[in-house]
Amino acid sequence: MISGLTTKKIDSIEFGLLSPEDIRKMSIAQIVVADTYDEDTACIVGVQRIRELGTQMTLRT
């Protein structure tokens, strides 16, 4: 343990599961294609990259 570190005890943790319907209600986009790049690492035409899912646009030179 690191000296000078403040620790706290957690009394309990609760976990739950979401139904598929609840997950759909919370979704921001419908993913219909799993791939965004082809085998040559070129962008697949028509595939959207969504910032909220952690994807970024990259410039190729």
C-alpha positions, 0 to 999 in steps of 0.5 A: 500500500502507498503511504499517505494514501487515504482509503475508504471502505465500501459497504456494498455494491449493487449490480443490475442487468438491462433488458434488450429493450432498455438498451435500445431506448438508451441507444444513440445510433443503430449499428448495421455494419460492423466494419468501418474499413476494408482489408486495405484499411480504406474507409468503407463508403457509406459507413458512418463514424460516430464520435459518441462511440469513440471513433474519429475522422482521420486525414490521409495524405 
